Structures are given as C-alpha cells and as structure tokens.
Amino acid sequence: MEIEKYIPRRINLDTSPEAIHRDGMRKFLPGDLLDAQNVRYYPTGRVRHIKGNSLRSYSLPSGVNTVIGCFNYEKFNTFIYHIHNSFGNHQMVEFNPQTEAFTVILQGPSLNYSLTYFVDQGKIIDDLHIFNDSLNPIRCVNIVIAKAGGYTAPYGYKITLAAKPPLVAPTFVIVTDGTILLNYITRDTWQFTYQFTFIDDRKSTYGPLSKLAYIRLEDKITDTTNNAIDVTVTIPTEILEVVKQVDVVFRAGNFGNYFIFATIKNPTLTSYTVRFTNNKKATPVSSVDQTRLFDAIPPVSEGLEIVKNRIFTPINDV
C-alpha cells in the first residue's frame, strides 16, 4: 500500500514578514526526510513501504548454530552461509530468496569451523567459491558440483585451493608386446611422471619422476623382445572421487620435454598401469606446466583477497 505524502520539508526559522503566510504559518522549505525506515522515497513526493526482514524456517542440526560467514552468489542471486555447529556438525548452506529454499552444500566435522575464526575472506567467481578462515587451508568449492553430490565427507584435500599433486613416483616393468613389430624403446632411456585434473578442471603439478628405465643403449630396432614398458601410477584414496583425469607423461633421458602418452579418464581405482611403446603420437606438455613445481599458495594464510578474478595471498604460514 502506498502512502501519499508531500515532499519532505523543513521549517524556515526566518520570522521576517516575507517568510510568514497570510494565515500566520511559517513557510516550509525542501529538506531531508528524517528517520525514514523501510520506505522508499520517490521524486514525485510518494513514499512507499518496502518489505522488511522476516523469519525463515530452516531445520538446523542439534546444538548451537552460528553463522560465521556469508557470501553473495551473484550468478543465481542467492547467498552462501557458513554455519558453525557446537557439536561439530558444521554446514555450508545456500539460501534462495526467490524460492525461500535452503540447500545444504557441504556438511560435517571435516569443515573444521571455529567460532574464533570467521569465514570472512573470499569470493564466488562464477560457480567457484574460494574462501578462507585463517585456520584451515584456503578452500575452493564448485557450488554446482557440490550440490550434485560431487564432494563427500571427509573433505580434506578435496576442497583445498592448492590442488593435491601425485606424491608417489611411477613404477615400471619392461615387458614384451607381441603386437609391436619393431622395438622403439632401445634407442634411449626413459622417465615417467603424471598429473591430476580435478572435477572443477583445476590441474595439479606433476608428481615425482620415476627411476630411469633402459634396456640397452645400442640401437636394435628389429629386436622385438623387451619392446614395451608398463608404467604404474597411484591415486590417493582421499582425492579419488574428485580426480576426473590422469595424464601420464614420458621424457627421453633424464632431461628434456614432457609428452603425454596415456590418459586415464574418470578413474575409480587407486592404481592404474598403462603401456609405453614409443610408437604412437604423443602430446607435448607446455613448458609452464612442466616447470611448475608447486602451487604458489601457503598451507594456511591470514590473508586472502580476490580482485578481478586474481587471487592475492601472503606466502607464509600463520
């Protein structure tokens, strides 16, 4: 309902005859509307009520629940709340003001929220929620993937901004492949490593290199025995569900460029063996990816700022 009023005015304190109406009342001059709450003022002189705050019901876990962080999810005009629970059953929840619906994104003790460390640093870029509380590692959650059940507790390294790389060097066994008519691995020595791609398309650094593999240094391309190398890579159990691809690479000798010779998609096991024969086209790895030894992200940080989709954080522990 609209309230029709005149434009807000203030009293003119001038008592001269020119400032007095014929009826003895003082003239009013345009001024500010004081103490106007929950209303919107229009230049035409109208004042309209706006809807104030109202209670929305949501079934929270048992215990005392306290909001320790809130972010605007601009893409869908919703809000992401970080809720501390006194029994450790913490939550990350989305609230949609249009539908008045609450959706649990993540839940459980592994969120490790604390009442003394607020989730007050971060931003939501498209669907990627990057946030920091200065207690845990800086975290990164794809909201769409999370709502679809892409992350299961305990979360741990599944949601850290620094993508967990392979930590175990590949192992290998030299074998004979009867389908290969020539031997393409006798001409050099070989090393292998691998890289993870996660469900939110982030890539880890490459893991440690394998030992040097060689059969013989002389060139015997017509010798079809010992003409292949079976390479085994390992995926940690704690991140298996969020790894969508493993790229296995080789290099000739113990220096030089990396080349991808095998790709494992949507892995479900913690160990895979792929065969290297050096008789197929391989994809070169960019020098930037090859020389990146680690993510420039501290394990724990007191600062996090995101400006124009660029992340700024001090490179030091707290």
C-alpha positions in Angstrom: 0.0 0.0 0.0 1.4 3.4 -0.9 1.3 6.4 1.4 0.8 9.7 -0.5 2.7 12.5 1.1 4.1 15.8 0.1 7.8 16.2 -0.5 9.6 16.3 2.9 10.3 19.8 4.0 11.9 21.6 6.9 10.6 24.7 8.8 12.0 28.1 7.8 13.1 29.7 11.1 13.1 33.1 9.4 10.5 35.3 11.3 10.5 38.2 8.9 7.2 39.2 7.3 8.3 37.9 4.0 8.6 34.4 5.5 5.1 34.4 7.0 2.0 33.3 5.2 -1.1 35.4 5.5 -2.6 32.8 8.0 0.4 33.3 10.2 2.0 29.9 9.4 5.7 29.8 8.5 6.7 28.8 5.1 8.3 25.3 4.6 11.4 24.7 2.6 12.5 21.5 0.9 14.7 19.3 3.2 15.5 15.8 4.3 13.1 13.2 5.5 14.3 12.2 8.9 14.2 8.7 10.4 12.7 7.1 7.3 12.9 3.3 7.8 11.7 0.6 5.5 10.4 3.1 3.0 11.4 4.2 -0.5 11.0 7.9 -1.4 10.2 9.0 -5.0 10.9 12.4 -6.5 7.2 12.8 -7.2 6.6 13.0 -3.5 5.4 9.5 -2.9 6.7 7.3 -0.1 6.2 3.6 -0.4 6.7 0.9 2.1 9.4 -1.8 1.4 9.3 -5.2 2.8 11.5 -5.6 5.9 13.2 -8.6 7.4 11.1 -11.7 8.1 11.8 -15.0 9.7 12.5 -18.1 7.5 12.4 -21.5 8.9 15.3 -24.0 8.4 15.9 -27.2 10.3 19.4 -26.8 11.7 21.5 -29.7 13.3 21.2 -30.2 17.1 23.3 -27.8 19.1 24.1 -24.2 18.9 24.4 -23.0 15.3 26.2 -19.7 14.5 26.7 -18.1 11.1 30.4 -17.3 10.7 30.4 -16.2 7.1 28.1 -15.2 4.2 28.8 -14.6 0.5 26.6 -13.4 -2.4 26.3 -16.0 -5.2 25.6 -13.4 -7.8 25.1 -15.8 -10.7 21.8 -17.0 -9.2 21.2 -14.1 -6.7 21.4 -16.5 -3.7 23.5 -16.4 -0.6 26.0 -19.0 0.8 26.2 -19.3 4.6 28.9 -20.9 6.6 27.4 -22.2 9.8 29.4 -23.3 12.9 27.8 -26.1 15.0 28.7 -26.6 18.6 28.6 -30.4 18.1 30.9 -30.2 15.1 28.1 -30.8 12.5 29.1 -27.7 10.5 27.3 -26.7 7.3 27.7 -24.7 4.1 24.2 -23.7 3.1 22.7 -21.9 0.1 19.6 -19.7 0.6 17.5 -18.7 -2.4 15.4 -15.5 -1.5 13.2 -16.1 -4.6 12.1 -19.6 -3.6 12.9 -19.2 0.1 14.6 -22.6 -0.2 17.7 -23.8 1.8 20.1 -26.2 0.2 22.9 -27.9 2.1 26.1 -27.8 0.1 28.6 -29.4 2.5 28.2 -30.7 6.0 30.2 -32.4 8.7 33.1 -32.1 11.2 35.8 -32.1 8.4 34.8 -28.5 7.6 36.5 -27.7 10.9 34.8 -24.4 11.5 35.6 -22.4 14.7 33.8 -19.6 16.4 37.1 -17.7 16.8 37.9 -17.9 13.1 35.3 -16.3 10.8 35.0 -17.2 7.1 35.3 -13.5 6.1 37.7 -13.7 3.2 37.0 -14.8 -0.3 34.6 -14.5 -3.2 32.4 -16.5 -5.5 33.6 -16.4 -9.1 31.0 -17.9 -11.5 30.3 -21.2 -9.6 33.7 -21.4 -7.8 33.5 -20.4 -4.1 37.0 -19.6 -2.8 37.1 -18.8 0.9 39.5 -18.6 3.9 39.1 -18.6 7.7 42.9 -18.4 8.6 42.5 -21.7 10.5 42.2 -24.2 7.6 43.9 -24.2 4.2 42.4 -21.8 1.7 39.4 -23.7 0.2 37.8 -23.9 -3.2 34.4 -25.4 -3.8 32.5 -25.7 -7.1 28.9 -25.0 -5.8 27.2 -26.8 -8.7 29.3 -29.9 -8.3 28.8 -29.8 -4.5 25.0 -29.6 -4.8 25.1 -32.6 -7.1 26.9 -34.6 -4.5 30.4 -34.3 -6.1 32.1 -34.0 -2.7 31.7 -36.5 0.1 33.0 -36.1 3.6 35.6 -36.1 4.9 36.5 -33.3 2.6 40.2 -32.6 3.4 42.2 -32.1 0.2 39.1 -32.5 -2.0 38.3 -28.8 -1.4 41.7 -27.1 -0.9 42.6 -24.4 -3.3 46.1 -25.9 -3.8 45.4 -29.0 -5.9 47.0 -32.0 -4.3 49.6 -33.4 -6.7 50.8 -37.0 -7.1 53.2 -37.8 -4.2 54.3 -41.3 -5.3 56.7 -41.8 -8.2 55.5 -44.1 -11.0 57.0 -47.6 -11.1 57.6 -49.6 -14.3 58.3 -53.1 -15.7 59.9 -53.8 -19.0 57.8 -56.3 -21.0 57.5 -57.8 -24.5 54.5 -56.8 -26.5 53.8 -59.3 -29.3 51.7 -56.8 -31.3 54.6 -54.4 -31.8 56.8 -55.5 -34.8 59.7 -53.1 -34.0 61.4 -52.0 -30.9 61.2 -48.2 -30.4 62.5 -48.0 -26.8 66.0 -49.3 -27.3 67.2 -46.0 -28.7 67.1 -44.1 -25.4 66.5 -44.1 -21.7 63.1 -43.0 -20.3 61.5 -41.4 -17.3 57.8 -41.1 -16.4 55.5 -38.9 -14.2 51.8 -37.9 -14.1 49.4 -35.1 -13.3 45.8 -35.0 -11.9 42.9 -33.0 -13.4 40.1 -32.4 -10.9 36.3 -32.3 -11.4 36.4 -28.5 -11.3 39.1 -28.5 -14.1 42.0 -27.5 -11.8 45.2 -29.2 -12.6 47.8 -30.4 -10.1 51.5 -30.0 -10.6 53.4 -33.1 -11.9 54.5 -35.7 -9.4 58.0 -37.1 -8.8 59.8 -38.7 -11.7 60.3 -42.4 -11.9 63.7 -44.0 -11.9 65.5 -44.2 -15.3 64.3 -47.0 -17.5 66.5 -48.5 -20.1 67.0 -51.9 -21.9 70.2 -51.4 -23.7 71.9 -48.3 -25.2 72.7 -49.8 -28.6 70.1 -49.4 -31.4 68.4 -52.7 -32.2 65.1 -51.7 -33.6 64.4 -55.1 -35.1 64.7 -56.8 -31.7 61.0 -57.3 -30.7 61.7 -58.6 -27.2 61.6 -56.2 -24.3 59.9 -53.6 -26.5 57.4 -52.0 -24.1 57.3 -50.5 -20.6 54.3 -51.0 -18.3 54.0 -47.9 -16.1 52.0 -47.9 -12.9 50.6 -44.7 -11.3 48.9 -44.2 -7.9 45.9 -42.0 -7.0 45.4 -41.2 -3.2 42.2 -42.6 -1.8 41.3 -39.3 -0.2 41.0 -37.5 -3.5 40.0 -40.3 -5.8 36.4 -39.2 -6.2 37.4 -35.7 -7.3 40.0 -36.7 -9.9 38.5 -36.8 -13.3 41.6 -37.4 -15.4 45.2 -38.6 -15.0 47.8 -37.7 -17.7 50.8 -39.9 -17.8 53.9 -38.5 -19.5 57.4 -39.5 -20.5 60.6 -37.9 -21.4 63.7 -39.2 -23.1 66.6 -39.4 -20.8 66.7 -37.5 -17.5 66.1 -34.1 -19.0 64.1 -32.6 -21.9 60.4 -32.0 -22.6 57.4 -34.0 -21.3 55.0 -35.7 -23.6 51.6 -37.2 -22.7 51.3 -40.8 -24.0 48.4 -42.1 -21.9 45.2 -40.6 -20.3 43.1 -42.2 -17.7 39.6 -40.8 -17.6 37.2 -40.9 -14.6 39.4 -43.2 -12.5 37.7 -45.4 -9.9 40.7 -47.4 -8.7 43.7 -46.2 -6.8 46.3 -47.8 -9.1 46.5 -48.0 -12.9 49.0 -49.5 -15.3 49.5 -48.1 -18.8 51.8 -49.3 -21.6 54.5 -47.2 -23.2 55.8 -48.3 -26.6 57.1 -45.0 -28.1 55.4 -45.9 -31.4 52.4 -43.5 -31.2 51.8 -39.8 -31.4 52.3 -38.0 -28.1 51.1 -34.7 -26.9 53.7 -32.2 -25.8 53.3 -30.5 -22.4 53.7 -26.8 -22.1 56.9 -25.6 -20.5 54.9 -23.6 -17.9 53.2 -26.8 -16.7 56.4 -28.8 -16.8 58.4 -26.3 -14.8 55.7 -25.5 -12.2 56.9 -27.4 -9.1 54.2 -26.3 -6.7 51.1 -24.1 -6.4 52.1 -20.6 -5.0 49.5 -21.0 -2.2 50.5 -21.2 1.5 49.2 -24.1 3.6 47.5 -21.7 5.9 47.2 -17.9 5.5 45.8 -14.9 7.4 45.1 -13.1 4.2 43.1 -13.7 1.0 41.9 -11.1 -1.5 40.4 -11.7 -4.9 40.5 -8.7 -7.4 39.3 -9.1 -11.0 39.4 -12.9 -10.6 43.0 -12.8 -9.4 44.0 -14.3 -6.1 46.3 -12.4 -3.7 47.6 -14.0 -0.5 50.7 -13.7 1.6 53.0 -16.6 1.0 53.6 -17.5 4.6 52.3 -19.8 7.4 50.4 -18.3 10.4 
